[in-house]
């Protein structure tokens, strides 16, 4: 089974679309202990297998996976 076929990846993509986001750049994988790791934009979060999707959804709403703001260009 490829990563794109994993139920966790499909659920991740559904969560992102529900939040109005594009799933590009996000990935999900199941670790040996059963926990779920989500990677995106240089960030990673780890969730327990039960209820991970709702916790991830809250992190999305709180902006945890938003790109870091860039510093404004300085004049020379």
N, CA, C and O atoms as a Maestro MAE file, in Angstrom:
{
 s_m_m2io_version
 :::
 2.0.0
}

f_m_ct {
 s_m_title
 :::
 protein
 m_atom[304] {
  # First column is atom index #
  i_m_mmod_type
  r_m_x_coord
  r_m_y_coord
  r_m_z_coord
  i_m_residue_number
  s_m_chain_name
  s_m_pdb_residue_name
  s_m_pdb_atom_name
  i_m_atomic_number
  :::
  1 25 0.856 -1.185 0.000 1 A "UNK " " N  " 7
  2 3 0.000 0.000 0.000 1 A "UNK " " CA " 6
  3 2 0.898 1.243 0.000 1 A "UNK " " C  " 6
  4 15 1.814 1.341 0.817 1 A "UNK " " O  " 8
  5 25 0.650 2.169 -0.888 2 A "UNK " " N  " 7
  6 3 1.427 3.403 -0.940 2 A "UNK " " CA " 6
  7 2 0.932 4.367 0.126 2 A "UNK " " C  " 6
  8 15 -0.160 4.200 0.670 2 A "UNK " " O  " 8
  9 25 1.753 5.387 0.423 3 A "UNK " " N  " 7
  10 3 1.358 6.379 1.422 3 A "UNK " " CA " 6
  11 2 0.029 7.042 1.070 3 A "UNK " " C  " 6
  12 15 -0.786 7.310 1.953 3 A "UNK " " O  " 8
  13 25 -0.188 7.306 -0.215 4 A "UNK " " N  " 7
  14 3 -1.424 7.965 -0.634 4 A "UNK " " CA " 6
  15 2 -2.648 7.097 -0.382 4 A "UNK " " C  " 6
  16 15 -3.761 7.616 -0.290 4 A "UNK " " O  " 8
  17 25 -2.464 5.780 -0.267 5 A "UNK " " N  " 7
  18 3 -3.583 4.875 -0.044 5 A "UNK " " CA " 6
  19 2 -3.851 4.627 1.433 5 A "UNK " " C  " 6
  20 15 -4.874 4.038 1.782 5 A "UNK " " O  " 8
  21 25 -2.956 5.064 2.301 6 A "UNK " " N  " 7
  22 3 -3.158 4.853 3.726 6 A "UNK " " CA " 6
  23 2 -4.426 5.554 4.182 6 A "UNK " " C  " 6
  24 15 -4.683 6.685 3.770 6 A "UNK " " O  " 8
  25 25 -5.228 4.905 5.026 7 A "UNK " " N  " 7
  26 3 -6.437 5.571 5.531 7 A "UNK " " CA " 6
  27 2 -6.094 6.875 6.253 7 A "UNK " " C  " 6
  28 15 -6.854 7.840 6.181 7 A "UNK " " O  " 8
  29 25 -4.965 6.910 6.941 8 A "UNK " " N  " 7
  30 3 -4.566 8.123 7.647 8 A "UNK " " CA " 6
  31 2 -4.305 9.271 6.674 8 A "UNK " " C  " 6
  32 15 -4.654 10.419 6.951 8 A "UNK " " O  " 8
  33 25 -3.698 8.959 5.548 9 A "UNK " " N  " 7
  34 3 -3.416 10.003 4.558 9 A "UNK " " CA " 6
  35 2 -4.714 10.522 3.941 9 A "UNK " " C  " 6
  36 15 -4.863 11.723 3.713 9 A "UNK " " O  " 8
  37 25 -5.635 9.625 3.678 10 A "UNK " " N  " 7
  38 3 -6.924 10.065 3.125 10 A "UNK " " CA " 6
  39 2 -7.667 10.936 4.135 10 A "UNK " " C  " 6
  40 15 -8.259 11.950 3.767 10 A "UNK " " O  " 8
  41 25 -7.638 10.541 5.408 11 A "UNK " " N  " 7
  42 3 -8.296 11.323 6.444 11 A "UNK " " CA " 6
  43 2 -7.622 12.679 6.603 11 A "UNK " " C  " 6
  44 15 -8.297 13.692 6.787 11 A "UNK " " O  " 8
  45 25 -6.301 12.703 6.532 12 A "UNK " " N  " 7
  46 3 -5.562 13.963 6.588 12 A "UNK " " CA " 6
  47 2 -6.001 14.884 5.455 12 A "UNK " " C  " 6
  48 15 -6.291 16.058 5.686 12 A "UNK " " O  " 8
  49 25 -6.052 14.363 4.243 13 A "UNK " " N  " 7
  50 3 -6.459 15.173 3.095 13 A "UNK " " CA " 6
  51 2 -7.885 15.682 3.246 13 A "UNK " " C  " 6
  52 15 -8.175 16.827 2.898 13 A "UNK " " O  " 8
  53 25 -8.774 14.847 3.760 14 A "UNK " " N  " 7
  54 3 -10.156 15.281 3.999 14 A "UNK " " CA " 6
  55 2 -10.202 16.413 5.016 14 A "UNK " " C  " 6
  56 15 -10.921 17.395 4.827 14 A "UNK " " O  " 8
  57 25 -9.434 16.277 6.097 15 A "UNK " " N  " 7
  58 3 -9.393 17.327 7.127 15 A "UNK " " CA " 6
  59 2 -8.903 18.648 6.527 15 A "UNK " " C  " 6
  60 15 -9.465 19.709 6.799 15 A "UNK " " O  " 8
  61 25 -7.867 18.571 5.721 16 A "UNK " " N  " 7
  62 3 -7.321 19.780 5.113 16 A "UNK " " CA " 6
  63 2 -8.342 20.443 4.200 16 A "UNK " " C  " 6
  64 15 -8.512 21.661 4.235 16 A "UNK " " O  " 8
  65 25 -9.007 19.659 3.398 17 A "UNK " " N  " 7
  66 3 -10.007 20.227 2.478 17 A "UNK " " CA " 6
  67 2 -11.178 20.844 3.242 17 A "UNK " " C  " 6
  68 15 -11.711 21.877 2.837 17 A "UNK " " O  " 8
  69 25 -11.575 20.209 4.348 18 A "UNK " " N  " 7
  70 3 -12.652 20.766 5.172 18 A "UNK " " CA " 6
  71 2 -12.266 22.123 5.749 18 A "UNK " " C  " 6
  72 15 -13.129 22.973 5.970 18 A "UNK " " O  " 8
  73 25 -10.995 22.326 5.988 19 A "UNK " " N  " 7
  74 3 -10.493 23.600 6.514 19 A "UNK " " CA " 6
  75 2 -10.200 24.603 5.394 19 A "UNK " " C  " 6
  76 15 -9.743 25.716 5.654 19 A "UNK " " O  " 8
  77 25 -10.469 24.198 4.143 20 A "UNK " " N  " 7
  78 3 -10.218 25.087 3.018 20 A "UNK " " CA " 6
  79 2 -8.755 25.177 2.626 20 A "UNK " " C  " 6
  80 15 -8.320 26.176 2.051 20 A "UNK " " O  " 8
  81 25 -8.003 24.146 2.932 21 A "UNK " " N  " 7
  82 3 -6.576 24.133 2.620 21 A "UNK " " CA " 6
  83 2 -6.271 23.083 1.563 21 A "UNK " " C  " 6
  84 15 -7.029 22.134 1.362 21 A "UNK " " O  " 8
  85 25 -5.146 23.277 0.895 22 A "UNK " " N  " 7
  86 3 -4.703 22.297 -0.089 22 A "UNK " " CA " 6
  87 2 -3.830 21.265 0.614 22 A "UNK " " C  " 6
  88 15 -3.012 21.630 1.459 22 A "UNK " " O  " 8
  89 25 -3.986 19.991 0.286 23 A "UNK " " N  " 7
  90 3 -3.196 18.958 0.952 23 A "UNK " " CA " 6
  91 2 -1.739 18.863 0.495 23 A "UNK " " C  " 6
  92 15 -0.973 18.072 1.045 23 A "UNK " " O  " 8
  93 25 -1.349 19.656 -0.502 24 A "UNK " " N  " 7
  94 3 0.043 19.635 -0.959 24 A "UNK " " CA " 6
  95 2 0.978 19.967 0.206 24 A "UNK " " C  " 6
  96 15 0.721 20.896 0.972 24 A "UNK " " O  " 8
  97 25 2.042 19.215 0.330 25 A "UNK " " N  " 7
  98 3 3.030 19.499 1.349 25 A "UNK " " CA " 6
  99 2 2.761 18.868 2.700 25 A "UNK " " C  " 6
  100 15 3.599 18.961 3.596 25 A "UNK " " O  " 8
  101 25 1.619 18.231 2.868 26 A "UNK " " N  " 7
  102 3 1.315 17.536 4.115 26 A "UNK " " CA " 6
  103 2 1.502 16.040 3.910 26 A "UNK " " C  " 6
  104 15 1.215 15.514 2.835 26 A "UNK " " O  " 8
  105 25 1.978 15.363 4.933 27 A "UNK " " N  " 7
  106 3 2.057 13.910 4.869 27 A "UNK " " CA " 6
  107 2 1.736 13.331 6.239 27 A "UNK " " C  " 6
  108 15 1.938 13.967 7.273 27 A "UNK " " O  " 8
  109 25 1.232 12.109 6.209 28 A "UNK " " N  " 7
  110 3 0.904 11.393 7.441 28 A "UNK " " CA " 6
  111 2 1.534 10.020 7.373 28 A "UNK " " C  " 6
  112 15 1.591 9.401 6.310 28 A "UNK " " O  " 8
  113 25 2.008 9.549 8.516 29 A "UNK " " N  " 7
  114 3 2.511 8.177 8.574 29 A "UNK " " CA " 6
  115 2 2.210 7.604 9.956 29 A "UNK " " C  " 6
  116 15 2.111 8.324 10.950 29 A "UNK " " O  " 8
  117 25 2.069 6.301 9.977 30 A "UNK " " N  " 7
  118 3 1.823 5.585 11.220 30 A "UNK " " CA " 6
  119 2 3.175 5.071 11.719 30 A "UNK " " C  " 6
  120 15 3.893 4.383 10.994 30 A "UNK " " O  " 8
  121 25 3.507 5.409 12.951 31 A "UNK " " N  " 7
  122 3 4.768 4.986 13.540 31 A "UNK " " CA " 6
  123 2 4.625 3.600 14.162 31 A "UNK " " C  " 6
  124 15 3.514 3.090 14.304 31 A "UNK " " O  " 8
  125 25 5.730 3.005 14.525 32 A "UNK " " N  " 7
  126 3 5.742 1.636 15.058 32 A "UNK " " CA " 6
  127 2 4.868 1.476 16.295 32 A "UNK " " C  " 6
  128 15 4.307 0.404 16.522 32 A "UNK " " O  " 8
  129 25 4.748 2.530 17.097 33 A "UNK " " N  " 7
  130 3 3.928 2.438 18.308 33 A "UNK " " CA " 6
  131 2 2.452 2.730 18.050 33 A "UNK " " C  " 6
  132 15 1.649 2.746 18.983 33 A "UNK " " O  " 8
  133 25 2.091 2.961 16.783 34 A "UNK " " N  " 7
  134 3 0.700 3.222 16.414 34 A "UNK " " CA " 6
  135 2 0.340 4.692 16.371 34 A "UNK " " C  " 6
  136 15 -0.741 5.044 15.898 34 A "UNK " " O  " 8
  137 25 1.223 5.565 16.855 35 A "UNK " " N  " 7
  138 3 0.921 6.990 16.812 35 A "UNK " " CA " 6
  139 2 1.031 7.510 15.376 35 A "UNK " " C  " 6
  140 15 1.631 6.872 14.511 35 A "UNK " " O  " 8
  141 25 0.449 8.662 15.150 36 A "UNK " " N  " 7
  142 3 0.397 9.273 13.817 36 A "UNK " " CA " 6
  143 2 1.312 10.490 13.810 36 A "UNK " " C  " 6
  144 15 1.240 11.340 14.698 36 A "UNK " " O  " 8
  145 25 2.175 10.564 12.797 37 A "UNK " " N  " 7
  146 3 3.031 11.742 12.618 37 A "UNK " " CA " 6
  147 2 2.546 12.502 11.397 37 A "UNK " " C  " 6
  148 15 2.370 11.932 10.320 37 A "UNK " " O  " 8
  149 25 2.332 13.807 11.584 38 A "UNK " " N  " 7
  150 3 1.953 14.697 10.485 38 A "UNK " " CA " 6
  151 2 3.116 15.644 10.247 38 A "UNK " " C  " 6
  152 15 3.625 16.263 11.182 38 A "UNK " " O  " 8
  153 25 3.531 15.754 8.996 39 A "UNK " " N  " 7
  154 3 4.611 16.670 8.602 39 A "UNK " " CA " 6
  155 2 4.068 17.702 7.624 39 A "UNK " " C  " 6
  156 15 3.268 17.389 6.741 39 A "UNK " " O  " 8
  157 25 4.521 18.939 7.803 40 A "UNK " " N  " 7
  158 3 4.181 20.001 6.849 40 A "UNK " " CA " 6
  159 2 4.963 21.253 7.186 40 A "UNK " " C  " 6
  160 15 5.179 21.570 8.356 40 A "UNK " " O  " 8
  161 25 5.380 21.950 6.167 41 A "UNK " " N  " 7
  162 3 6.008 23.270 6.298 41 A "UNK " " CA " 6
  163 2 7.088 23.307 7.375 41 A "UNK " " C  " 6
  164 15 7.143 24.248 8.167 41 A "UNK " " O  " 8
  165 25 7.942 22.293 7.407 42 A "UNK " " N  " 7
  166 3 9.024 22.277 8.378 42 A "UNK " " CA " 6
  167 2 8.580 22.004 9.804 42 A "UNK " " C  " 6
  168 15 9.353 22.193 10.743 42 A "UNK " " O  " 8
  169 25 7.356 21.566 9.970 43 A "UNK " " N  " 7
  170 3 6.822 21.256 11.291 43 A "UNK " " CA " 6
  171 2 6.373 19.808 11.325 43 A "UNK " " C  " 6
  172 15 6.060 19.210 10.295 43 A "UNK " " O  " 8
  173 25 6.348 19.264 12.514 44 A "UNK " " N  " 7
  174 3 5.829 17.910 12.694 44 A "UNK " " CA " 6
  175 2 5.027 17.874 13.984 44 A "UNK " " C  " 6
  176 15 5.349 18.562 14.952 44 A "UNK " " O  " 8
  177 25 3.994 17.075 13.981 45 A "UNK " " N  " 7
  178 3 3.191 16.864 15.185 45 A "UNK " " CA " 6
  179 2 2.914 15.377 15.300 45 A "UNK " " C  " 6
  180 15 2.784 14.673 14.298 45 A "UNK " " O  " 8
  181 25 2.827 14.918 16.518 46 A "UNK " " N  " 7
  182 3 2.600 13.502 16.803 46 A "UNK " " CA " 6
  183 2 1.293 13.378 17.578 46 A "UNK " " C  " 6
  184 15 1.042 14.119 18.528 46 A "UNK " " O  " 8
  185 25 0.474 12.433 17.155 47 A "UNK " " N  " 7
  186 3 -0.848 12.262 17.755 47 A "UNK " " CA " 6
  187 2 -1.059 10.801 18.139 47 A "UNK " " C  " 6
  188 15 -0.526 9.897 17.494 47 A "UNK " " O  " 8
  189 25 -1.845 10.576 19.200 48 A "UNK " " N  " 7
  190 3 -2.205 9.192 19.535 48 A "UNK " " CA " 6
  191 2 -3.137 8.649 18.461 48 A "UNK " " C  " 6
  192 15 -3.799 9.423 17.769 48 A "UNK " " O  " 8
  193 25 -3.196 7.328 18.313 49 A "UNK " " N  " 7
  194 3 -4.026 6.766 17.243 49 A "UNK " " CA " 6
  195 2 -5.525 7.068 17.409 49 A "UNK " " C  " 6
  196 15 -6.238 7.216 16.417 49 A "UNK " " O  " 8
  197 25 -5.991 7.157 18.628 50 A "UNK " " N  " 7
  198 3 -7.407 7.445 18.854 50 A "UNK " " CA " 6
  199 2 -7.636 8.947 18.898 50 A "UNK " " C  " 6
  200 15 -7.039 9.646 19.716 50 A "UNK " " O  " 8
  201 25 -8.490 9.440 18.028 51 A "UNK " " N  " 7
  202 3 -8.857 10.855 18.033 51 A "UNK " " CA " 6
  203 2 -7.836 11.794 17.416 51 A "UNK " " C  " 6
  204 15 -7.903 13.005 17.625 51 A "UNK " " O  " 8
  205 25 -6.898 11.252 16.663 52 A "UNK " " N  " 7
  206 3 -5.860 12.120 16.106 52 A "UNK " " CA " 6
  207 2 -6.418 13.140 15.128 52 A "UNK " " C  " 6
  208 15 -5.935 14.271 15.067 52 A "UNK " " O  " 8
  209 25 -7.425 12.752 14.369 53 A "UNK " " N  " 7
  210 3 -7.939 13.652 13.330 53 A "UNK " " CA " 6
  211 2 -8.563 14.908 13.938 53 A "UNK " " C  " 6
  212 15 -8.375 16.004 13.409 53 A "UNK " " O  " 8
  213 25 -9.293 14.768 15.029 54 A "UNK " " N  " 7
  214 3 -9.904 15.949 15.648 54 A "UNK " " CA " 6
  215 2 -8.833 16.839 16.279 54 A "UNK " " C  " 6
  216 15 -8.940 18.064 16.233 54 A "UNK " " O  " 8
  217 25 -7.812 16.236 16.860 55 A "UNK " " N  " 7
  218 3 -6.715 17.033 17.419 55 A "UNK " " CA " 6
  219 2 -5.957 17.766 16.313 55 A "UNK " " C  " 6
  220 15 -5.588 18.930 16.463 55 A "UNK " " O  " 8
  221 25 -5.735 17.071 15.211 56 A "UNK " " N  " 7
  222 3 -5.072 17.704 14.078 56 A "UNK " " CA " 6
  223 2 -5.921 18.868 13.562 56 A "UNK " " C  " 6
  224 15 -5.389 19.934 13.251 56 A "UNK " " O  " 8
  225 25 -7.228 18.668 13.472 57 A "UNK " " N  " 7
  226 3 -8.125 19.742 13.033 57 A "UNK " " CA " 6
  227 2 -8.020 20.969 13.923 57 A "UNK " " C  " 6
  228 15 -8.032 22.096 13.429 57 A "UNK " " O  " 8
  229 25 -7.919 20.763 15.225 58 A "UNK " " N  " 7
  230 3 -7.760 21.899 16.145 58 A "UNK " " CA " 6
  231 2 -6.418 22.596 15.907 58 A "UNK " " C  " 6
  232 15 -6.344 23.824 15.944 58 A "UNK " " O  " 8
  233 25 -5.368 21.827 15.665 59 A "UNK " " N  " 7
  234 3 -4.071 22.440 15.377 59 A "UNK " " CA " 6
  235 2 -4.132 23.276 14.098 59 A "UNK " " C  " 6
  236 15 -3.526 24.345 14.020 59 A "UNK " " O  " 8
  237 25 -4.866 22.785 13.098 60 A "UNK " " N  " 7
  238 3 -5.030 23.569 11.868 60 A "UNK " " CA " 6
  239 2 -5.721 24.893 12.165 60 A "UNK " " C  " 6
  240 15 -5.288 25.946 11.699 60 A "UNK " " O  " 8
  241 25 -6.799 24.832 12.944 61 A "UNK " " N  " 7
  242 3 -7.548 26.050 13.274 61 A "UNK " " CA " 6
  243 2 -6.696 27.033 14.072 61 A "UNK " " C  " 6
  244 15 -6.845 28.247 13.931 61 A "UNK " " O  " 8
  245 25 -5.810 26.510 14.903 62 A "UNK " " N  " 7
  246 3 -4.953 27.365 15.729 62 A "UNK " " CA " 6
  247 2 -3.746 27.896 14.959 62 A "UNK " " C  " 6
  248 15 -2.984 28.708 15.484 62 A "UNK " " O  " 8
  249 25 -3.568 27.442 13.720 63 A "UNK " " N  " 7
  250 3 -2.488 27.956 12.887 63 A "UNK " " CA " 6
  251 2 -1.142 27.285 13.093 63 A "UNK " " C  " 6
  252 15 -0.121 27.795 12.633 63 A "UNK " " O  " 8
  253 25 -1.126 26.154 13.773 64 A "UNK " " N  " 7
  254 3 0.135 25.479 14.043 64 A "UNK " " CA " 6
  255 2 0.899 25.139 12.763 64 A "UNK " " C  " 6
  256 15 2.127 25.215 12.735 64 A "UNK " " O  " 8
  257 25 0.185 24.768 11.716 65 A "UNK " " N  " 7
  258 3 0.834 24.365 10.469 65 A "UNK " " CA " 6
  259 2 0.915 25.498 9.450 65 A "UNK " " C  " 6
  260 15 1.283 25.266 8.298 65 A "UNK " " O  " 8
  261 25 0.580 26.702 9.852 66 A "UNK " " N  " 7
  262 3 0.700 27.838 8.938 66 A "UNK " " CA " 6
  263 2 2.182 28.138 8.704 66 A "UNK " " C  " 6
  264 15 3.005 27.951 9.600 66 A "UNK " " O  " 8
  265 25 2.515 28.598 7.509 67 A "UNK " " N  " 7
  266 3 3.909 28.958 7.257 67 A "UNK " " CA " 6
  267 2 4.336 30.105 8.171 67 A "UNK " " C  " 6
  268 15 3.535 30.982 8.497 67 A "UNK " " O  " 8
  269 25 5.579 30.091 8.571 68 A "UNK " " N  " 7
  270 3 6.104 31.173 9.401 68 A "UNK " " CA " 6
  271 2 6.130 32.454 8.587 68 A "UNK " " C  " 6
  272 15 6.476 32.434 7.406 68 A "UNK " " O  " 8
  273 25 5.768 33.563 9.207 69 A "UNK " " N  " 7
  274 3 5.812 34.830 8.459 69 A "UNK " " CA " 6
  275 2 7.248 35.184 8.109 69 A "UNK " " C  " 6
  276 15 8.178 34.928 8.874 69 A "UNK " " O  " 8
  277 25 7.398 35.764 6.963 70 A "UNK " " N  " 7
  278 3 8.737 36.185 6.541 70 A "UNK " " CA " 6
  279 2 8.983 37.606 7.010 70 A "UNK " " C  " 6
  280 15 8.057 38.412 7.100 70 A "UNK " " O  " 8
  281 25 10.214 37.900 7.304 71 A "UNK " " N  " 7
  282 3 10.574 39.253 7.721 71 A "UNK " " CA " 6
  283 2 10.489 40.178 6.530 71 A "UNK " " C  " 6
  284 15 10.850 39.790 5.419 71 A "UNK " " O  " 8
  285 25 10.023 41.384 6.738 72 A "UNK " " N  " 7
  286 3 9.969 42.329 5.619 72 A "UNK " " CA " 6
  287 2 11.377 42.660 5.130 72 A "UNK " " C  " 6
  288 15 12.330 42.691 5.908 72 A "UNK " " O  " 8
  289 25 11.484 42.900 3.863 73 A "UNK " " N  " 7
  290 3 12.782 43.244 3.286 73 A "UNK " " CA " 6
  291 2 13.258 44.576 3.864 73 A "UNK " " C  " 6
  292 15 12.484 45.521 4.013 73 A "UNK " " O  " 8
  293 25 14.516 44.622 4.178 74 A "UNK " " N  " 7
  294 3 15.071 45.852 4.743 74 A "UNK " " CA " 6
  295 2 15.646 46.721 3.628 74 A "UNK " " C  " 6
  296 15 16.206 46.226 2.650 74 A "UNK " " O  " 8
  297 25 15.491 48.007 3.805 75 A "UNK " " N  " 7
  298 3 16.062 48.942 2.829 75 A "UNK " " CA " 6
  299 2 17.542 49.105 3.082 75 A "UNK " " C  " 6
  300 15 18.009 49.055 4.220 75 A "UNK " " O  " 8
  301 25 18.251 49.295 2.027 76 A "UNK " " N  " 7
  302 3 19.697 49.509 2.149 76 A "UNK " " CA " 6
  303 2 20.041 50.920 1.781 76 A "UNK " " C  " 6
  304 15 21.211 51.300 1.819 76 A "UNK " " O  " 8
  :::
 }
 m_bond[303] {
  # First column is bond index #
  i_m_from
  i_m_to
  i_m_order
  :::
  1 1 2 1
  2 2 3 1
  3 3 4 2
  4 3 5 1
  5 5 6 1
  6 6 7 1
  7 7 8 2
  8 7 9 1
  9 9 10 1
  10 10 11 1
  11 11 12 2
  12 11 13 1
  13 13 14 1
  14 14 15 1
  15 15 16 2
  16 15 17 1
  17 17 18 1
  18 18 19 1
  19 19 20 2
  20 19 21 1
  21 21 22 1
  22 22 23 1
  23 23 24 2
  24 23 25 1
  25 25 26 1
  26 26 27 1
  27 27 28 2
  28 27 29 1
  29 29 30 1
  30 30 31 1
  31 31 32 2
  32 31 33 1
  33 33 34 1
  34 34 35 1
  35 35 36 2
  36 35 37 1
  37 37 38 1
  38 38 39 1
  39 39 40 2
  40 39 41 1
  41 41 42 1
  42 42 43 1
  43 43 44 2
  44 43 45 1
  45 45 46 1
  46 46 47 1
  47 47 48 2
  48 47 49 1
  49 49 50 1
  50 50 51 1
  51 51 52 2
  52 51 53 1
  53 53 54 1
  54 54 55 1
  55 55 56 2
  56 55 57 1
  57 57 58 1
  58 58 59 1
  59 59 60 2
  60 59 61 1
  61 61 62 1
  62 62 63 1
  63 63 64 2
  64 63 65 1
  65 65 66 1
  66 66 67 1
  67 67 68 2
  68 67 69 1
  69 69 70 1
  70 70 71 1
  71 71 72 2
  72 71 73 1
  73 73 74 1
  74 74 75 1
  75 75 76 2
  76 75 77 1
  77 77 78 1
  78 78 79 1
  79 79 80 2
  80 79 81 1
  81 81 82 1
  82 82 83 1
  83 83 84 2
  84 83 85 1
  85 85 86 1
  86 86 87 1
  87 87 88 2
  88 87 89 1
  89 89 90 1
  90 90 91 1
  91 91 92 2
  92 91 93 1
  93 93 94 1
  94 94 95 1
  95 95 96 2
  96 95 97 1
  97 97 98 1
  98 98 99 1
  99 99 100 2
  100 99 101 1
  101 101 102 1
  102 102 103 1
  103 103 104 2
  104 103 105 1
  105 105 106 1
  106 106 107 1
  107 107 108 2
  108 107 109 1
  109 109 110 1
  110 110 111 1
  111 111 112 2
  112 111 113 1
  113 113 114 1
  114 114 115 1
  115 115 116 2
  116 115 117 1
  117 117 118 1
  118 118 119 1
  119 119 120 2
  120 119 121 1
  121 121 122 1
  122 122 123 1
  123 123 124 2
  124 123 125 1
  125 125 126 1
  126 126 127 1
  127 127 128 2
  128 127 129 1
  129 129 130 1
  130 130 131 1
  131 131 132 2
  132 131 133 1
  133 133 134 1
  134 134 135 1
  135 135 136 2
  136 135 137 1
  137 137 138 1
  138 138 139 1
  139 139 140 2
  140 139 141 1
  141 141 142 1
  142 142 143 1
  143 143 144 2
  144 143 145 1
  145 145 146 1
  146 146 147 1
  147 147 148 2
  148 147 149 1
  149 149 150 1
  150 150 151 1
  151 151 152 2
  152 151 153 1
  153 153 154 1
  154 154 155 1
  155 155 156 2
  156 155 157 1
  157 157 158 1
  158 158 159 1
  159 159 160 2
  160 159 161 1
  161 161 162 1
  162 162 163 1
  163 163 164 2
  164 163 165 1
  165 165 166 1
  166 166 167 1
  167 167 168 2
  168 167 169 1
  169 169 170 1
  170 170 171 1
  171 171 172 2
  172 171 173 1
  173 173 174 1
  174 174 175 1
  175 175 176 2
  176 175 177 1
  177 177 178 1
  178 178 179 1
  179 179 180 2
  180 179 181 1
  181 181 182 1
  182 182 183 1
  183 183 184 2
  184 183 185 1
  185 185 186 1
  186 186 187 1
  187 187 188 2
  188 187 189 1
  189 189 190 1
  190 190 191 1
  191 191 192 2
  192 191 193 1
  193 193 194 1
  194 194 195 1
  195 195 196 2
  196 195 197 1
  197 197 198 1
  198 198 199 1
  199 199 200 2
  200 199 201 1
  201 201 202 1
  202 202 203 1
  203 203 204 2
  204 203 205 1
  205 205 206 1
  206 206 207 1
  207 207 208 2
  208 207 209 1
  209 209 210 1
  210 210 211 1
  211 211 212 2
  212 211 213 1
  213 213 214 1
  214 214 215 1
  215 215 216 2
  216 215 217 1
  217 217 218 1
  218 218 219 1
  219 219 220 2
  220 219 221 1
  221 221 222 1
  222 222 223 1
  223 223 224 2
  224 223 225 1
  225 225 226 1
  226 226 227 1
  227 227 228 2
  228 227 229 1
  229 229 230 1
  230 230 231 1
  231 231 232 2
  232 231 233 1
  233 233 234 1
  234 234 235 1
  235 235 236 2
  236 235 237 1
  237 237 238 1
  238 238 239 1
  239 239 240 2
  240 239 241 1
  241 241 242 1
  242 242 243 1
  243 243 244 2
  244 243 245 1
  245 245 246 1
  246 246 247 1
  247 247 248 2
  248 247 249 1
  249 249 250 1
  250 250 251 1
  251 251 252 2
  252 251 253 1
  253 253 254 1
  254 254 255 1
  255 255 256 2
  256 255 257 1
  257 257 258 1
  258 258 259 1
  259 259 260 2
  260 259 261 1
  261 261 262 1
  262 262 263 1
  263 263 264 2
  264 263 265 1
  265 265 266 1
  266 266 267 1
  267 267 268 2
  268 267 269 1
  269 269 270 1
  270 270 271 1
  271 271 272 2
  272 271 273 1
  273 273 274 1
  274 274 275 1
  275 275 276 2
  276 275 277 1
  277 277 278 1
  278 278 279 1
  279 279 280 2
  280 279 281 1
  281 281 282 1
  282 282 283 1
  283 283 284 2
  284 283 285 1
  285 285 286 1
  286 286 287 1
  287 287 288 2
  288 287 289 1
  289 289 290 1
  290 290 291 1
  291 291 292 2
  292 291 293 1
  293 293 294 1
  294 294 295 1
  295 295 296 2
  296 295 297 1
  297 297 298 1
  298 298 299 1
  299 299 300 2
  300 299 301 1
  301 301 302 1
  302 302 303 1
  303 303 304 2
  :::
 }
}
